Amino acid sequence: MRLEPRVRYAAHYIRLGHYCLPRASVCLDDEGRLELKAFEAEAERTIFVSGTIFLRPDPLSRDWAQQEASPAQEVSLEELGALLQGSSSWQVDLSATY
């Protein structure tokens, strides 16, 4: 899914492979990169979705599904942000939310 610029999506969890970040939000910055922030309260242009937002690489590799199937390991905002910097093409999957 392609996010609209400056619209922040918040969820119970954001998951990247087997890494999981609770109470977080994600949006596109002005250069089109994903920006993570802690979710503390609803604000203007914030959409809260119940469930888990999955961040997946594009293209999706075969071993990625195995990583997502493994138990979640909780990480900090800084750790997940550093993992996102490893690639510039991420897909945001909201299908596990409602």
Stockholm file with secondary structure:
# STOCKHOLM 1.0

chainA/1-98         MRLEPRVRYAAHYIRLGHYCLPRASVCLDDEGRLELKAFEAEAERTIFVSGTIFLRPDPLSRDWAQQEASPAQEVSLEELGALLQGSSSWQVDLSATY
#=GR chainA/1-98 SS CCCCTTCEEEEEEEEETTEEEEEEEEEECTTSCEEEEECCSCCTTEEEEEEEEEEEESSCCHHHHHHHHSCCEECCHHHHHHHHTTCSCEEEECTTBC
#=GC SS_cons        CCCCTTCEEEEEEEEETTEEEEEEEEEECTTSCEEEEECCSCCTTEEEEEEEEEEEESSCCHHHHHHHHSCCEECCHHHHHHHHTTCSCEEEECTTBC
//
